[in-house]
Amino acid sequence: MFQDERASLMELRGPFDSFVEKAVRASTTCLISTDRNRYSVNARAAGRMVLVRSHAERIVVLLGDEMVANHPRQFRRLQAPRYHSSHCRRNKELSRPHSWEKSRRSCRP
């Protein structure tokens, strides 16, 4: 039977790259949320709509045709944000506990 159908089968063109894609807005602090976890993106994507591709092992974020993030996928929920050193320098400063309160205190009369 396989020999009969073999002539009508298509050739395999390469590995099948499967992923789930959704559009999300990157925060102004250079983070996106997907699957209840947060990942950093390049500063160019801050505040913009991006495409998040959730692969089996990776999270890839695209701004147009440009890749602005590529992280190992976290499967546990509500984990600390995954930062990449080349993304947004401010995101680490903003994630420090109470860093914004120090600046508020200095502005009080």
N, C-alpha and C positions, 0 to 999 in steps of 0.2 A: 504494500500500500504506500509506504514512504517513497519508494522509487517512482510510483505513478504521480505523486504530488510534487516531487522534487523540482520538476521543470517549472511549476507555477509559483514556487517560493521566491521571495525577494532575498537579495544578498544582505547580510548584516554589514552595516556601514561603519560601525565602531561601537564603543561602549555607550550604553544608554544612561544619560545624565538626568536622573529624576530629582525633582525638588517641588516644594510647595512655595508659591510666590504670592506675596500680598504687598499692597502699598500702605506705608505708614509715614507719619511725619516725624522727622528727627527733632529732638528737643533743642532748645537754644544752648543747652549744656553738652551738646554733641553725643546724645544717647538715643537709641531706639529701643523699643520694647517689643519682644516677640516671644511667644510661648512662656509668658510670665517671667521672663528674664530680661536684663538690659545689657546692651552691647554698645561700645563706643563707635563713633563714625568720624571720618575726617571732618575738620572744621568747615570745609566748603559745603557740607550737607546740613549744617545746623539750621533748624527752622524750615527746612524744605521737605517736600514729599520725596521719598525714596522707595525703591523696590527691595524687599527682603526676600531672599531665596533661602529656604530652610532645606538643606541637603541632609542626608543621613548623618554625616559627621561634622558638617560645617554650616556656618551662617555667613552668607555673602550678601552685602548691601551694595546696591547700584544707584548712582545718581545719573540718570540718562544712560549712557553706555559706559560710564566710568565706574570702576569698582572703588568704593570709598571705605569698605571694611570687609574683613575676612577673618572670622574667629572660629575656634573649635566650638562645637555646639554643646551647650549645657543641658543636661536632661533633668537635673533636679530643679525644682521650682523656687522662685524668689531668692536666687543667689545674688551675691554682690555683683555689681556691674563689671563686665569684662572690658578693661581698658587696653588700648594699644598705644605705645609710647609715641608713635608718629601722628596720632590723631589730634586731639584737642588738648593743649596744655592746661587750659582752664578747668577741664572736667575733674582733674585730680584735686585741684584747689577747692572746687565747689563741693566735692564729696567729703572733705574733712569735716568731722563733727564740729559744729559751732563756729566755723571760720567766719561766717557772715555775722555772727553775734559780736565778735570783737570789733568789727568795723562799725556796727550799730552803736556800741557803747561809746566809741570815741566821738560819735556825732551828737551824743546827748548833751544838753546844756548843763 
